[in-house]
Amino acid sequence: MAQQQLGKTATTVRVNEEGETEVVYHQTAVVTFDDKTITLNDGGWSTSTTKTRMNQASNQFRLGFRVYSKDWQWYAYYKGEVIPFNNWKESVRDIHSVGWLVLKR
């Protein structure tokens, strides 16, 4: 897949070396997905534009998640569950580190 533009010019879509599709905002792969997982990564930039790019990717590729914030905390709504982005390792929900969230497809 050639690189595509998503939203404004700072966002591109590409396929990485592992065959996963990446939505890259500036230089951060904010959404990476394949047929098994979806990885959300704010890259330390917890901005409304980062959330918008994640949600645009979800809509464009029909990934089924929605990212939002409440009281400065980020959440993903996915498959009927609200999952917080978290800065601690928590294997129960596959949350890896600050700004990272892996959703099982």
Helices and strands as residue ranges (DSSP letters): E 4-5, E 11-15, E 21-25, E 28-33, E 37-41, H 48-61, E 65-70, E 73-78, E 81-84, G 91-93, E 100-104
